[in-house]
Amino acid sequence: MNSTLKNIARRLLLFEPCQKYFVNHVSVESWPGFYGRALSIKIPSLIKPLPVRTAECGSNIKIIFKLIKSVAHLPGDMAECGVYQGATFVSEALYLKQHKISKALWGCDSFEGFDEAVLSEIALGGSHDQHKKIGGFSETSPEAIQELLGRLGIDDRVHLLKGYFKDTLPRLKDRSFCFVHLDCDLYDSYKTCLNFFYPRLVPGGIILLDEYNDPPWPGCNKAVDEVLNGKPEKLIEIESDNYLKYYIQRI
Ligand SMILES: C[S@@+](CC[C@H](N)C(=O)[O-])C[C@H]1O[C@@H](n2cnc3c(N)ncnc32)[C@H](O)[C@@H]1O
């Protein structure tokens, strides 16, 4: 197919009925890359293997899907803390819908980026990252994510909680969880989330830690090591395409 025809085909595929067709009939695991790029979401076909095995990497949607699948039979909700523009959150909602996993999915974020808590992260050192500043990751809106979820028809049982974790998580205090994706960068944020979610994890439930051993964000290691100190759980490694991640699985 020449490139003009290819472009026309791509534009047609982005019309709303085609998007609904993809959601309802084509597994996200086999969506073509341009579809993920057009919707600004992470999908497996967009993952390029890294040259060496490393934890210095962004989130990997194959790892997220694999862990969600492994705990889908357990009781409890699912959550992501650190949603930003929804690149992993929308894919998680899509995966749950396509695999008929009837669970509440909570997405927690200030949607205004980092507050002053980023200053104590900066004081811990770590390598440079352009987002390490007050207001880092503020170019987002929960309305835009909600609109995309609605357009794709994957918004049932999916909830966005806007605000800083210390203020929003108490609203979930009576719930339990089988999967939590922490992608929130800062020591303070990890500490708040781990202290909240660890006691609410069902046995076998998982907390995936996006920034463990990731050089720009040393606060993640500090918070995780402090919270796990004296607990029976040890960190577990998981790897895909040389992306190395760590998670906690509740005993
Ligand atoms: C790395 S981004 C998340 C990336 C996202 N998972 C993705 O797939 O693109 C980190 C997010 O964590 C949020 N965040 C960090 N600490 C927070 C806190 N204490 N309360 C609320 N949001 C927080 C930031 O606002 C930012 O949107």
The ligand as an SDF file (V2000), in Angstrom:
LIG
                    3D

 27 29  0  0  0  0  0  0  0  0999 V2000
    5.2630    9.7980   35.9960 C   0  0  0  0  0  0  0  0  0  0  0  0
    3.7320   10.6090   36.0730 S   0  0  0  0  0  0  0  0  0  0  0  0
    2.5970    9.2940   35.8250 C   0  0  0  0  0  0  0  0  0  0  0  0
    2.7350    8.7030   34.4500 C   0  0  0  0  0  0  0  0  0  0  0  0
    1.5530    7.8950   33.9790 C   0  0  0  0  0  0  0  0  0  0  0  0
    1.3430    6.6930   34.7700 N   0  0  0  0  0  0  0  0  0  0  0  0
    1.7020    7.5310   32.5100 C   0  0  0  0  0  0  0  0  0  0  0  0
    1.4240    6.4110   32.1540 O   0  0  0  0  0  0  0  0  0  0  0  0
    2.0640    8.3770   31.6940 O   0  0  0  0  0  0  0  0  0  0  0  0
    3.6270   10.9450   37.7900 C   0  0  0  0  0  0  0  0  0  0  0  0
    2.2990   11.5550   38.2330 C   0  0  0  0  0  0  0  0  0  0  0  0
    2.2050   11.4280   39.6540 O   0  0  0  0  0  0  0  0  0  0  0  0
    1.4540   12.5110   40.1480 C   0  0  0  0  0  0  0  0  0  0  0  0
    1.7370   12.6580   41.5830 N   0  0  0  0  0  0  0  0  0  0  0  0
    2.9330   12.5020   42.2000 C   0  0  0  0  0  0  0  0  0  0  0  0
    2.7930   12.6980   43.5220 N   0  0  0  0  0  0  0  0  0  0  0  0
    1.4790   12.9550   43.7470 C   0  0  0  0  0  0  0  0  0  0  0  0
    0.6990   13.2060   44.9290 C   0  0  0  0  0  0  0  0  0  0  0  0
    1.2690   13.2250   46.1520 N   0  0  0  0  0  0  0  0  0  0  0  0
   -0.6240   13.3960   44.8080 N   0  0  0  0  0  0  0  0  0  0  0  0
   -1.1980   13.3680   43.5720 C   0  0  0  0  0  0  0  0  0  0  0  0
   -0.5290   13.1470   42.4130 N   0  0  0  0  0  0  0  0  0  0  0  0
    0.7910   12.9370   42.5180 C   0  0  0  0  0  0  0  0  0  0  0  0
    1.9130   13.6950   39.2950 C   0  0  0  0  0  0  0  0  0  0  0  0
    0.9370   14.7090   39.2900 O   0  0  0  0  0  0  0  0  0  0  0  0
    2.1140   13.0350   37.9080 C   0  0  0  0  0  0  0  0  0  0  0  0
    0.9840   13.2160   37.1010 O   0  0  0  0  0  0  0  0  0  0  0  0
  1  2  1  0
  2  3  1  0
  2 10  1  0
  3  4  1  0
  4  5  1  0
  5  6  1  0
  5  7  1  0
  7  8  2  0
  7  9  1  0
 10 11  1  0
 11 12  1  0
 11 26  1  0
 12 13  1  0
 13 14  1  0
 13 24  1  0
 14 15  1  0
 14 23  1  0
 15 16  2  0
 16 17  1  0
 17 18  1  0
 17 23  2  0
 18 19  1  0
 18 20  2  0
 20 21  1  0
 21 22  2  0
 22 23  1  0
 24 25  1  0
 24 26  1  0
 26 27  1  0
M  CHG  2   2   1   9  -1
M  END
$$$$
